[in-house]
């Protein structure tokens, strides 16, 4: 048996074990210690992998999350398991208090008040494709389509805070790349709360050198508390970028990864709409508008990459993040843009296939690169799964094959680590991480765009 076949033979049963151990009966925790609740985009990635084990379980994963949707359409980034002790994770449900006042949070469900990237329609479509007949019999897409459509309407209608047609995030946790160096400049405007006013439960389970700093956390808490105290209202800067607008959030960023995932999910939603007898054209039209806005507002030809935009400051952020490669997921990207992204991915800043096997989360030559600290350099498996998909979508099959093989090898060798050092491939963060196991399983079984 070749080493590649041995790796495949190891991945499938080991990934199944991780997903079974982290399954709660209605959803999957990212990890039993560090992340003991349900996370939004984690569940989408987990469902993509667990569809190969049980389509019904993958459906339930997504539908459990969707039952926590707010009246305005937002899908919260955390759905809390109320059987978990309150101090096991910070911030807990008591911090967010979404059930108080008229926020539109669902009764009887404890959630956060911010969101995460919109991978959900893509996940629902892939789960449906795993067994279309069973999906139709159970009415899976018919149940999820209205909720997914409301989710996308929330993002495009309520979160176009810059007025340029793209979705904005109002907290570093929302794009999922929590402490990316892209956020350093926007966060510098935020006055942190004192570290003694909160307890970081993450440090009970992970090394401080792998995690965000106390200063970062103090700013995260300030932003979340301000958003909460403002009733989770979304206010924009479309009339006067950079101005001091009372009540508007201090951190407002247009992120290329979030918007690329929304475009990919709009295309998925068009296919779902057609399956349930709804009109696909509005979703395709929205995807086209978002694609045009993405190119207009975030593409930097000199960098060969999509950059984040600081909406408050009114400028592009000159940091190179793996989020800027994720528009490879967009099917209607111009060929010259695709070619530039492929060159950037393989170039000195990300080193794919040259200096590293997995794409790092941040510029290898960047001022803030750290191979160990969370999203400031380590390679993450969800980002590489998305890039493998984007490479394949745009005809870069040899590069996609190499990335798939590397991801499977590193996932198995690292014990399904949360993330890894991009150079040494040493495991970082927690182990037996659910989306690593799920996406490795998906790559092992074989997925297609």
Beta strands, then each sheet from edge to edge (+ up, - down):
strand 1: 38-39
strand 2: 78-79
strand 3: 168-169
strand 4: 253-254
strand 5: 299-300
strand 6: 305-306
strand 7: 309-310
strand 8: 315-316
strand 9: 379-380
strand 10: 419-420
strand 11: 427-428
sheet 1: 1+ 2-
sheet 2: 3+ 4- 7+ 8-
sheet 3: 5+ 6-
sheet 4: 9+ 10- 11+
end
